[in-house]
Amino acid sequence: MRKPGHGVWSGRKGVGPNGDSSSGPDAGAGTGLAVLFLVAFGVRRGELWAWVGAVAAPVLGLAVALPAHYPNHFDTLGHLGLIYLAVVIFVAGALLALRGIVARRRG
């Protein structure tokens, strides 16, 4: 049970339906679409600027959304576990793509 003044009980503007203050799936979908186009039209051509944009957009989104989960006690593995897994997969993919871009520039 939540305490008054936390989450959905707070009555604050911008609190989501689950009590957290994340911006919801719309922001994630927009970031995903931006990353898709950067990867499809820039990273695959070996453009470093596109890689930077494709990595920076989701990192910035995560940097904004993740801290909002901790004050409202939405920092459980059940709530954020899949996000943590996605971060590991994202970092692995970003490093593999960067390796390919660097190799292409050298050779």
Secondary structure in CASP SS format (residue, H / E / C, confidence):
PFRMAT SS
TARGET T0000
AUTHOR 0000-0000-0000
METHOD secondary structure of the structure
MODEL  1
M C 1.00
R C 1.00
K C 1.00
P C 1.00
G C 1.00
H C 1.00
G H 1.00
V H 1.00
W H 1.00
S C 1.00
G C 1.00
R C 1.00
K C 1.00
G C 1.00
V C 1.00
G C 1.00
P C 1.00
N C 1.00
G C 1.00
D C 1.00
S C 1.00
S C 1.00
S C 1.00
G C 1.00
P H 1.00
D H 1.00
A H 1.00
G H 1.00
A H 1.00
G H 1.00
T H 1.00
G H 1.00
L H 1.00
A H 1.00
V H 1.00
L H 1.00
F H 1.00
L H 1.00
V H 1.00
A H 1.00
F H 1.00
G C 1.00
V H 1.00
R H 1.00
R H 1.00
G C 1.00
E C 1.00
L H 1.00
W H 1.00
A H 1.00
W H 1.00
V H 1.00
G H 1.00
A H 1.00
V H 1.00
A H 1.00
A H 1.00
P H 1.00
V H 1.00
L H 1.00
G H 1.00
L H 1.00
A H 1.00
V H 1.00
A H 1.00
L H 1.00
P H 1.00
A H 1.00
H H 1.00
Y C 1.00
P C 1.00
N C 1.00
H C 1.00
F C 1.00
D C 1.00
T C 1.00
L H 1.00
G H 1.00
H H 1.00
L H 1.00
G H 1.00
L H 1.00
I H 1.00
Y H 1.00
L H 1.00
A H 1.00
V H 1.00
V H 1.00
I H 1.00
F H 1.00
V H 1.00
A H 1.00
G H 1.00
A H 1.00
L H 1.00
L H 1.00
A H 1.00
L H 1.00
R H 1.00
G H 1.00
I H 1.00
V H 1.00
A H 1.00
R H 1.00
R H 1.00
R H 1.00
G C 1.00
END
